[in-house]
Amino acid sequence: MGVAGVLWGFVYLRTVEPAGFNLDRSFQIFFIIIIGGLATIRGAFLGAALIVVFPLLLSRLGQLLLGGWFDSGVLEMSQRIVLGALIIFFLIVEPQGLSALWARGLRRLARGRSPTTA
């Protein structure tokens, strides 16, 4: 989490000030680690990709399916609800995060490609 904070501060914000790190940002970085997987670099990247890309996909999907029925505030709250449900899902079903799912998927692919011996 410390490396993520340093990168966020110096690469993205270009400065370190208290207004740049509010409580929402702290929780966002914490959720990146939870969803991606604890103690893995790959998990941090996978969690960050999901946390950044998932709300964008939900917003595009909401615009396509719902058109102009809802305003941006409703879409943002629905994104937070879905993201919260996803965090709870990962904590209960897969505590090791996306990193463990990725490793399992690679193992299954490797088993499927290996030649069988009779």
C-alpha atoms as an extended CHARMM CRD file, in Angstrom:
* protein
*
       118  EXT
         1         1  MET       CA              0.0000000000        0.0000000000        0.0000000000  PROA      1               0.0000000000
         2         2  GLY       CA              2.9150000000        2.2870000000        0.6450000000  PROA      2               0.0000000000
         3         3  VAL       CA              4.2490000000        1.8890000000       -2.8900000000  PROA      3               0.0000000000
         4         4  ALA       CA              0.7670000000        2.5810000000       -4.2780000000  PROA      4               0.0000000000
         5         5  GLY       CA              0.5480000000        5.7400000000       -2.1850000000  PROA      5               0.0000000000
         6         6  VAL       CA              3.9520000000        6.9700000000       -3.3190000000  PROA      6               0.0000000000
         7         7  LEU       CA              3.1370000000        6.3270000000       -6.9620000000  PROA      7               0.0000000000
         8         8  TRP       CA             -0.2400000000        8.0090000000       -6.6190000000  PROA      8               0.0000000000
         9         9  GLY       CA              1.2740000000       11.0630000000       -4.9840000000  PROA      9               0.0000000000
        10        10  PHE       CA              4.2530000000       11.6560000000       -7.2200000000  PROA      10              0.0000000000
        11        11  VAL       CA              3.1450000000       10.2750000000      -10.5800000000  PROA      11              0.0000000000
        12        12  TYR       CA             -0.5440000000       11.1120000000      -10.6990000000  PROA      12              0.0000000000
        13        13  LEU       CA             -0.9830000000       14.1090000000       -8.3970000000  PROA      13              0.0000000000
        14        14  ARG       CA              2.5330000000       15.5140000000       -8.9080000000  PROA      14              0.0000000000
        15        15  THR       CA              2.3920000000       16.7900000000       -5.3360000000  PROA      15              0.0000000000
        16        16  VAL       CA              1.6610000000       15.5350000000       -1.8670000000  PROA      16              0.0000000000
        17        17  GLU       CA             -0.9650000000       17.4900000000       -0.0050000000  PROA      17              0.0000000000
        18        18  PRO       CA             -3.6630000000       16.4800000000        2.4650000000  PROA      18              0.0000000000
        19        19  ALA       CA             -6.4930000000       17.2700000000        0.0320000000  PROA      19              0.0000000000
        20        20  GLY       CA             -5.1530000000       14.6670000000       -2.4020000000  PROA      20              0.0000000000
        21        21  PHE       CA             -5.6260000000       11.8080000000        0.0630000000  PROA      21              0.0000000000
        22        22  ASN       CA             -9.1200000000       11.9350000000        1.4620000000  PROA      22              0.0000000000
        23        23  LEU       CA            -10.8770000000        9.0180000000        3.1200000000  PROA      23              0.0000000000
        24        24  ASP       CA            -12.4190000000        7.8180000000       -0.1540000000  PROA      24              0.0000000000
        25        25  ARG       CA             -8.9810000000        7.5760000000       -1.7960000000  PROA      25              0.0000000000
        26        26  SER       CA             -7.5760000000        5.6560000000        1.1680000000  PROA      26              0.0000000000
        27        27  PHE       CA            -10.3980000000        3.1490000000        0.9970000000  PROA      27              0.0000000000
        28        28  GLN       CA            -10.0210000000        2.8600000000       -2.7660000000  PROA      28              0.0000000000
        29        29  ILE       CA             -6.3680000000        1.8760000000       -2.4180000000  PROA      29              0.0000000000
        30        30  PHE       CA             -7.2730000000       -0.5230000000        0.3960000000  PROA      30              0.0000000000
        31        31  PHE       CA             -9.9530000000       -2.1600000000       -1.7780000000  PROA      31              0.0000000000
        32        32  ILE       CA             -7.4760000000       -2.5080000000       -4.6420000000  PROA      32              0.0000000000
        33        33  ILE       CA             -5.2970000000       -4.6180000000       -2.3650000000  PROA      33              0.0000000000
        34        34  ILE       CA             -8.2310000000       -6.6670000000       -1.0360000000  PROA      34              0.0000000000
        35        35  ILE       CA             -9.6800000000       -7.4640000000       -4.4530000000  PROA      35              0.0000000000
        36        36  GLY       CA             -6.3140000000       -8.0510000000       -6.1130000000  PROA      36              0.0000000000
        37        37  GLY       CA             -4.8810000000      -10.2810000000       -3.4330000000  PROA      37              0.0000000000
        38        38  LEU       CA             -2.7360000000       -9.6740000000       -0.4080000000  PROA      38              0.0000000000
        39        39  ALA       CA              1.0580000000       -9.8820000000       -0.6140000000  PROA      39              0.0000000000
        40        40  THR       CA              1.2820000000      -10.1420000000       -4.4030000000  PROA      40              0.0000000000
        41        41  ILE       CA              2.4130000000       -7.5580000000       -6.8980000000  PROA      41              0.0000000000
        42        42  ARG       CA              0.2460000000       -9.1200000000       -9.6030000000  PROA      42              0.0000000000
        43        43  GLY       CA             -2.7470000000       -8.8020000000       -7.2750000000  PROA      43              0.0000000000
        44        44  ALA       CA             -2.1260000000       -5.0900000000       -6.8460000000  PROA      44              0.0000000000
        45        45  PHE       CA             -2.1060000000       -4.6020000000      -10.6180000000  PROA      45              0.0000000000
        46        46  LEU       CA             -5.2080000000       -6.7510000000      -11.1490000000  PROA      46              0.0000000000
        47        47  GLY       CA             -7.0750000000       -5.0100000000       -8.3320000000  PROA      47              0.0000000000
        48        48  ALA       CA             -6.1380000000       -1.5790000000       -9.6400000000  PROA      48              0.0000000000
        49        49  ALA       CA             -7.2730000000       -2.5240000000      -13.1300000000  PROA      49              0.0000000000
        50        50  LEU       CA            -10.6000000000       -3.7610000000      -11.7980000000  PROA      50              0.0000000000
        51        51  ILE       CA            -11.2070000000       -0.7670000000       -9.5300000000  PROA      51              0.0000000000
        52        52  VAL       CA            -10.3950000000        1.6780000000      -12.3420000000  PROA      52              0.0000000000
        53        53  VAL       CA            -12.0130000000       -0.0960000000      -15.2980000000  PROA      53              0.0000000000
        54        54  PHE       CA            -15.1130000000       -1.5520000000      -13.6190000000  PROA      54              0.0000000000
        55        55  PRO       CA            -16.8220000000        1.8090000000      -12.8410000000  PROA      55              0.0000000000
        56        56  LEU       CA            -16.1090000000        2.9690000000      -16.3950000000  PROA      56              0.0000000000
        57        57  LEU       CA            -17.7180000000       -0.1570000000      -17.8150000000  PROA      57              0.0000000000
        58        58  LEU       CA            -20.7170000000        0.2070000000      -15.5070000000  PROA      58              0.0000000000
        59        59  SER       CA            -21.1730000000        3.8180000000      -16.5400000000  PROA      59              0.0000000000
        60        60  ARG       CA            -21.0280000000        2.9460000000      -20.2450000000  PROA      60              0.0000000000
        61        61  LEU       CA            -23.4130000000        0.0420000000      -19.7120000000  PROA      61              0.0000000000
        62        62  GLY       CA            -25.7830000000        2.2910000000      -17.7690000000  PROA      62              0.0000000000
        63        63  GLN       CA            -25.7630000000        4.8640000000      -20.5520000000  PROA      63              0.0000000000
        64        64  LEU       CA            -26.3980000000        2.2400000000      -23.2200000000  PROA      64              0.0000000000
        65        65  LEU       CA            -29.1370000000        0.3330000000      -21.4140000000  PROA      65              0.0000000000
        66        66  LEU       CA            -30.8740000000        3.0800000000      -19.4880000000  PROA      66              0.0000000000
        67        67  GLY       CA            -30.3310000000        6.0270000000      -21.8000000000  PROA      67              0.0000000000
        68        68  GLY       CA            -31.2190000000        9.3100000000      -20.1150000000  PROA      68              0.0000000000
        69        69  TRP       CA            -33.4720000000        7.8900000000      -17.4000000000  PROA      69              0.0000000000
        70        70  PHE       CA            -30.9830000000        8.3090000000      -14.5730000000  PROA      70              0.0000000000
        71        71  ASP       CA            -28.7010000000       11.1770000000      -13.7590000000  PROA      71              0.0000000000
        72        72  SER       CA            -24.9920000000       10.8110000000      -13.0490000000  PROA      72              0.0000000000
        73        73  GLY       CA            -25.5050000000       10.7580000000       -9.2750000000  PROA      73              0.0000000000
        74        74  VAL       CA            -27.7000000000        7.6670000000       -9.4440000000  PROA      74              0.0000000000
        75        75  LEU       CA            -25.2090000000        5.9360000000      -11.7320000000  PROA      75              0.0000000000
        76        76  GLU       CA            -22.3440000000        6.7780000000       -9.3800000000  PROA      76              0.0000000000
        77        77  MET       CA            -24.2070000000        5.4110000000       -6.3580000000  PROA      77              0.0000000000
        78        78  SER       CA            -25.1220000000        2.2500000000       -8.2620000000  PROA      78              0.0000000000
        79        79  GLN       CA            -21.4380000000        1.8230000000       -9.1520000000  PROA      79              0.0000000000
        80        80  ARG       CA            -20.5360000000        2.0860000000       -5.4760000000  PROA      80              0.0000000000
        81        81  ILE       CA            -23.1850000000       -0.4730000000       -4.5300000000  PROA      81              0.0000000000
        82        82  VAL       CA            -21.9810000000       -2.9620000000       -7.1450000000  PROA      82              0.0000000000
        83        83  LEU       CA            -18.3470000000       -2.3880000000       -6.1830000000  PROA      83              0.0000000000
        84        84  GLY       CA            -19.2000000000       -2.8920000000       -2.4980000000  PROA      84              0.0000000000
        85        85  ALA       CA            -20.9910000000       -6.1480000000       -3.3050000000  PROA      85              0.0000000000
        86        86  LEU       CA            -17.9770000000       -7.2420000000       -5.3140000000  PROA      86              0.0000000000
        87        87  ILE       CA            -15.6480000000       -6.5210000000       -2.3790000000  PROA      87              0.0000000000
        88        88  ILE       CA            -17.8590000000       -8.5270000000       -0.0120000000  PROA      88              0.0000000000
        89        89  PHE       CA            -17.9960000000      -11.3470000000       -2.5720000000  PROA      89              0.0000000000
        90        90  PHE       CA            -14.1960000000      -11.4860000000       -2.7890000000  PROA      90              0.0000000000
        91        91  LEU       CA            -13.8000000000      -11.3920000000        0.9910000000  PROA      91              0.0000000000
        92        92  ILE       CA            -16.1880000000      -14.3280000000        1.4480000000  PROA      92              0.0000000000
        93        93  VAL       CA            -15.6770000000      -16.4950000000       -1.6330000000  PROA      93              0.0000000000
        94        94  GLU       CA            -12.0650000000      -15.8040000000       -2.6420000000  PROA      94              0.0000000000
        95        95  PRO       CA            -10.0370000000      -14.2010000000        0.1670000000  PROA      95              0.0000000000
        96        96  GLN       CA             -6.8140000000      -14.5520000000       -1.8500000000  PROA      96              0.0000000000
        97        97  GLY       CA             -8.2270000000      -12.2060000000       -4.5070000000  PROA      97              0.0000000000
        98        98  LEU       CA             -7.8720000000      -11.9960000000       -8.2490000000  PROA      98              0.0000000000
        99        99  SER       CA             -4.2630000000      -13.1260000000       -8.0520000000  PROA      99              0.0000000000
       100       100  ALA       CA             -5.3190000000      -16.5840000000       -6.8410000000  PROA      100             0.0000000000
       101       101  LEU       CA             -8.0080000000      -16.8000000000       -9.5210000000  PROA      101             0.0000000000
       102       102  TRP       CA             -5.4500000000      -15.8330000000      -12.1530000000  PROA      102             0.0000000000
       103       103  ALA       CA             -2.9540000000      -18.4700000000      -10.9300000000  PROA      103             0.0000000000
       104       104  ARG       CA             -5.6620000000      -21.1670000000      -10.8950000000  PROA      104             0.0000000000
       105       105  GLY       CA             -6.7330000000      -20.2530000000      -14.4150000000  PROA      105             0.0000000000
       106       106  LEU       CA             -3.1510000000      -20.4630000000      -15.6710000000  PROA      106             0.0000000000
       107       107  ARG       CA             -2.7170000000      -23.8800000000      -14.0300000000  PROA      107             0.0000000000
       108       108  ARG       CA             -5.9070000000      -25.1450000000      -15.6850000000  PROA      108             0.0000000000
       109       109  LEU       CA             -4.7570000000      -23.8550000000      -19.0600000000  PROA      109             0.0000000000
       110       110  ALA       CA             -1.3710000000      -25.5160000000      -18.6030000000  PROA      110             0.0000000000
       111       111  ARG       CA             -3.0390000000      -28.8310000000      -17.6960000000  PROA      111             0.0000000000
       112       112  GLY       CA             -5.3120000000      -28.5870000000      -20.7290000000  PROA      112             0.0000000000
       113       113  ARG       CA             -2.3890000000      -27.9860000000      -23.1090000000  PROA      113             0.0000000000
       114       114  SER       CA             -0.0570000000      -30.6480000000      -21.7430000000  PROA      114             0.0000000000
       115       115  PRO       CA              0.0030000000      -33.8390000000      -23.7980000000  PROA      115             0.0000000000
       116       116  THR       CA             -1.6350000000      -36.8000000000      -22.1030000000  PROA      116             0.0000000000
       117       117  THR       CA              0.3630000000      -39.9410000000      -21.6780000000  PROA      117             0.0000000000
       118       118  ALA       CA             -1.3890000000      -43.2720000000      -22.0190000000  PROA      118             0.0000000000
